[in-house]
Amino acid sequence: MKLPLRQSGVIPFRRTGADVEVLLVTSRETGRWVIPKGGIQRGLTAAQSAEHEALEEAGVKGKIRKKPLGSYTYSKRLSPAISVPAIVEVFALQVNKCVKKWPEMSEREIEWVDVPTATDLVHEDGLKVLLRRLERMKIMTG
């Protein structure tokens, strides 16, 4: 196994008037609030893989930005006794569709929240930075 692990993730967002809301999901193991993320699938770009994770983990589709917002590092638990560093390249996805059924809907909770609430709910400092960057950019168009 190559260390650190390389993953891609997505911050699904929507405009609510002049504000931005983001969609968080709970992790399957700990129930902490996170963003949809996972290993980069063979044959897909990091952005395409992130887009796939948004549908699989959160049931959302939309327009993904090809340029990443940035990246953050966290400790990925492989087992109760083993953790490895993981670097997550994060993309913004402007949501235009929420599906009624998705693969992990029974394994996770999802919640639309404003960015200040999201930064309070997530634990990784690097992810907090990216959430604030998304809000500052107000990237609601193409």
C-alpha contacts under 8 A as a table, 3 or more apart, distances in Angstrom:
res1	aa1	res2	aa2	distance
2	K	5	L	6.35
3	L	84	V	7.33
3	L	85	P	7.03
3	L	86	A	7.73
4	P	84	V	6.72
4	P	85	P	5.04
4	P	86	A	5.15
4	P	87	I	6.68
5	L	39	G	7.86
5	L	84	V	7.42
5	L	85	P	6.38
5	L	86	A	4.43
5	L	87	I	6.19
6	R	39	G	6.44
6	R	40	I	7.07
6	R	86	A	5.83
6	R	87	I	5.18
6	R	88	V	6.24
6	R	89	E	7.89
7	Q	37	K	6.79
7	Q	38	G	5.30
7	Q	39	G	4.38
7	Q	40	I	5.44
7	Q	46	A	7.68
7	Q	86	A	6.87
7	Q	87	I	6.01
7	Q	88	V	4.63
7	Q	89	E	6.31
8	S	37	K	5.56
8	S	38	G	5.82
8	S	39	G	6.33
8	S	40	I	5.98
8	S	46	A	5.55
8	S	47	A	7.13
8	S	49	S	6.62
8	S	50	A	5.29
8	S	88	V	4.97
8	S	89	E	4.67
8	S	90	V	5.82
8	S	91	F	7.78
9	G	35	I	6.65
9	G	36	P	5.59
9	G	37	K	3.88
9	G	38	G	6.51
9	G	49	S	7.97
9	G	50	A	4.86
9	G	53	E	7.22
9	G	88	V	6.10
9	G	89	E	6.03
9	G	90	V	4.64
9	G	91	F	6.30
10	V	35	I	6.29
10	V	36	P	5.72
10	V	37	K	6.41
10	V	50	A	5.40
10	V	51	E	6.90
10	V	53	E	7.55
10	V	54	A	6.54
10	V	90	V	5.27
10	V	91	F	4.77
10	V	92	A	5.68
10	V	93	L	6.47
11	I	22	V	6.55
11	I	23	L	6.88
11	I	24	L	7.80
11	I	35	I	6.11
11	I	36	P	7.30
11	I	90	V	7.08
11	I	91	F	6.26
11	I	92	A	4.98
11	I	93	L	6.03
11	I	131	L	7.74
12	P	22	V	5.58
12	P	23	L	5.40
12	P	24	L	7.92
12	P	54	A	7.24
12	P	60	V	7.69
12	P	92	A	6.08
12	P	93	L	4.65
12	P	94	Q	6.00
12	P	95	V	6.07
13	F	20	V	6.69
13	F	21	E	5.52
13	F	22	V	4.28
13	F	23	L	6.23
13	F	92	A	7.17
13	F	93	L	6.10
13	F	94	Q	5.18
13	F	95	V	5.87
14	R	20	V	5.83
14	R	21	E	5.43
14	R	22	V	6.53
14	R	94	Q	5.86
14	R	95	V	5.84
14	R	140	M	7.70
15	R	18	A	6.82
15	R	19	D	5.86
15	R	20	V	4.75
15	R	21	E	6.32
15	R	140	M	6.92
16	T	19	D	5.19
16	T	20	V	5.88
16	T	21	E	6.80
17	G	20	V	7.91
19	D	114	D	7.65
20	V	114	D	6.14
20	V	115	V	6.83
20	V	135	E	6.43
20	V	138	K	7.48
21	E	112	W	6.08
21	E	113	V	5.24
21	E	114	D	4.38
21	E	115	V	6.18
22	V	112	W	5.54
22	V	113	V	5.59
22	V	114	D	6.18
22	V	115	V	6.53
22	V	118	A	7.35
23	L	35	I	7.49
23	L	58	A	7.89
23	L	110	I	6.73
23	L	111	E	5.58
23	L	112	W	4.47
23	L	113	V	6.46
24	L	33	W	6.14
24	L	34	V	5.73
24	L	35	I	5.26
24	L	36	P	7.49
24	L	110	I	5.68
24	L	111	E	5.45
24	L	112	W	6.50
24	L	113	V	7.59
24	L	118	A	7.41
25	V	33	W	5.58
25	V	34	V	5.46
25	V	35	I	5.77
25	V	36	P	6.61
25	V	57	E	7.36
25	V	58	A	6.58
25	V	108	R	6.34
25	V	109	E	5.58
25	V	110	I	4.45
25	V	111	E	6.56
26	T	30	T	7.83
26	T	31	G	4.88
26	T	32	R	5.20
26	T	33	W	4.51
26	T	34	V	5.78
26	T	35	I	7.90
26	T	108	R	5.31
26	T	109	E	5.42
26	T	110	I	6.65
27	S	30	T	5.78
27	S	31	G	4.80
27	S	32	R	5.51
27	S	33	W	6.46
27	S	34	V	6.37
27	S	108	R	6.63
28	R	31	G	5.84
28	R	107	E	6.18
28	R	108	R	6.18
31	G	108	R	7.79
32	R	122	V	7.34
33	W	121	L	6.07
33	W	122	V	5.40
33	W	123	H	7.80
34	V	122	V	5.96
36	P	50	A	7.50
36	P	53	E	5.61
36	P	54	A	5.54
36	P	57	E	5.89
36	P	58	A	6.90
37	K	50	A	6.33
37	K	53	E	5.77
37	K	54	A	7.65
37	K	88	V	7.60
38	G	49	S	7.88
38	G	50	A	7.44
38	G	53	E	6.70
39	G	49	S	7.79
40	I	44	L	7.03
40	I	45	T	7.29
40	I	46	A	5.79
40	I	49	S	5.53
40	I	50	A	7.70
41	Q	44	L	5.60
41	Q	45	T	7.80
41	Q	46	A	7.98
41	Q	49	S	5.96
44	L	47	A	7.88
44	L	48	Q	5.68
44	L	49	S	5.86
45	T	48	Q	5.12
45	T	49	S	6.13
46	A	49	S	5.12
46	A	50	A	6.14
46	A	89	E	7.34
47	A	50	A	5.06
47	A	51	E	6.19
47	A	64	I	7.23
47	A	65	R	7.64
47	A	66	K	6.04
47	A	68	P	7.78
47	A	91	F	6.52
48	Q	51	E	5.03
48	Q	52	H	6.30
49	S	52	H	5.04
49	S	53	E	6.35
50	A	53	E	5.03
50	A	54	A	6.37
50	A	90	V	7.69
50	A	91	F	7.07
51	E	54	A	5.19
51	E	55	L	6.75
51	E	61	K	7.46
51	E	64	I	6.80
51	E	93	L	7.47
52	H	55	L	5.39
52	H	56	E	6.18
53	E	56	E	4.96
53	E	57	E	5.69
53	E	58	A	7.65
54	A	57	E	5.58
54	A	58	A	5.31
54	A	59	G	6.37
54	A	60	V	5.72
54	A	61	K	6.92
55	L	58	A	5.52
55	L	59	G	4.28
55	L	60	V	4.83
55	L	61	K	6.00
55	L	102	W	6.76
56	E	59	G	5.99
56	E	102	W	5.87
56	E	103	P	5.28
56	E	104	E	6.02
57	E	102	W	7.33
57	E	103	P	6.92
57	E	104	E	5.26
57	E	105	M	6.91
57	E	108	R	7.35
58	A	102	W	7.37
58	A	104	E	7.46
58	A	105	M	7.12
58	A	110	I	6.46
59	G	98	C	5.78
59	G	99	V	5.35
59	G	100	K	7.35
59	G	101	K	6.83
59	G	102	W	5.17
59	G	103	P	7.94
59	G	105	M	7.47
60	V	95	V	6.40
60	V	96	N	7.71
60	V	97	K	5.75
60	V	98	C	4.55
60	V	99	V	6.15
61	K	93	L	7.92
61	K	95	V	5.65
61	K	96	N	6.17
61	K	97	K	5.17
61	K	98	C	6.46
61	K	99	V	7.83
62	G	93	L	6.03
62	G	94	Q	5.35
62	G	95	V	4.26
62	G	96	N	4.81
62	G	97	K	6.31
63	K	93	L	5.48
63	K	94	Q	5.16
63	K	95	V	6.61
63	K	96	N	7.46
63	K	142	G	7.92
64	I	91	F	6.95
64	I	92	A	5.87
64	I	93	L	4.22
64	I	94	Q	6.31
65	R	68	P	6.95
65	R	91	F	6.18
65	R	92	A	5.56
65	R	93	L	6.25
65	R	142	G	7.90
66	K	91	F	7.20
67	K	91	F	6.95
68	P	71	S	7.72
68	P	89	E	6.61
68	P	90	V	5.52
68	P	91	F	4.57
68	P	92	A	7.17
69	L	89	E	7.85
69	L	90	V	5.71
69	L	91	F	5.46
69	L	92	A	6.70
69	L	130	L	6.46
69	L	133	R	7.46
69	L	134	L	7.27
70	G	89	E	6.03
70	G	90	V	5.66
70	G	91	F	7.49
70	G	130	L	6.68
71	S	87	I	6.71
71	S	88	V	5.30
71	S	89	E	4.36
71	S	90	V	5.52
71	S	126	G	7.33
71	S	127	L	7.80
71	S	130	L	7.71
72	Y	87	I	5.77
72	Y	88	V	5.46
72	Y	89	E	6.93
72	Y	90	V	7.88
72	Y	124	E	7.96
72	Y	126	G	4.79
72	Y	127	L	6.06
73	T	85	P	6.73
73	T	86	A	5.53
73	T	87	I	4.47
73	T	88	V	6.19
73	T	124	E	7.95
73	T	126	G	6.87
74	Y	85	P	5.82
74	Y	86	A	5.50
74	Y	87	I	6.73
74	Y	124	E	6.79
75	S	83	S	5.96
75	S	84	V	5.55
75	S	85	P	4.64
75	S	86	A	6.05
76	K	83	S	5.28
76	K	84	V	5.27
76	K	85	P	5.92
76	K	86	A	6.01
77	R	80	P	6.89
77	R	81	A	7.98
77	R	82	I	6.02
77	R	83	S	4.24
77	R	84	V	6.58
78	L	81	A	7.83
78	L	82	I	5.47
78	L	83	S	5.53
78	L	84	V	7.32
79	S	82	I	5.06
79	S	83	S	6.98
80	P	83	S	7.96
92	A	134	L	7.57
94	Q	140	M	7.11
95	V	98	C	7.57
99	V	102	W	6.88
101	K	105	M	6.83
102	W	105	M	5.57
103	P	106	S	7.98
104	E	107	E	5.19
104	E	108	R	6.39
105	M	108	R	5.75
105	M	109	E	7.32
106	S	109	E	7.93
113	V	117	T	6.10
113	V	118	A	6.08
114	D	117	T	5.48
114	D	118	A	6.23
115	V	118	A	4.88
115	V	119	T	6.14
115	V	131	L	6.43
115	V	132	R	6.84
115	V	135	E	6.78
116	P	119	T	5.24
116	P	120	D	6.45
116	P	132	R	8.00
117	T	120	D	5.10
117	T	121	L	6.28
118	A	121	L	5.04
118	A	122	V	6.23
118	A	128	K	7.84
118	A	131	L	7.60
119	T	122	V	5.62
119	T	127	L	7.91
119	T	128	K	5.01
119	T	131	L	6.84
119	T	132	R	7.76
120	D	123	H	7.76
122	V	127	L	7.40
122	V	128	K	6.99
123	H	127	L	7.89
123	H	128	K	7.86
124	E	127	L	5.33
124	E	128	K	6.50
125	D	128	K	5.05
125	D	129	V	6.48
126	G	129	V	5.18
126	G	130	L	6.55
127	L	130	L	5.06
127	L	131	L	6.22
128	K	131	L	5.16
128	K	132	R	6.32
129	V	132	R	5.24
129	V	133	R	6.16
130	L	133	R	4.86
130	L	134	L	6.20
131	L	134	L	5.20
131	L	135	E	6.43
132	R	135	E	5.10
132	R	136	R	6.16
133	R	136	R	5.12
133	R	137	M	6.13
134	L	137	M	5.22
134	L	138	K	6.41
134	L	139	I	6.97
135	E	138	K	5.36
135	E	139	I	7.81
139	I	142	G	7.82
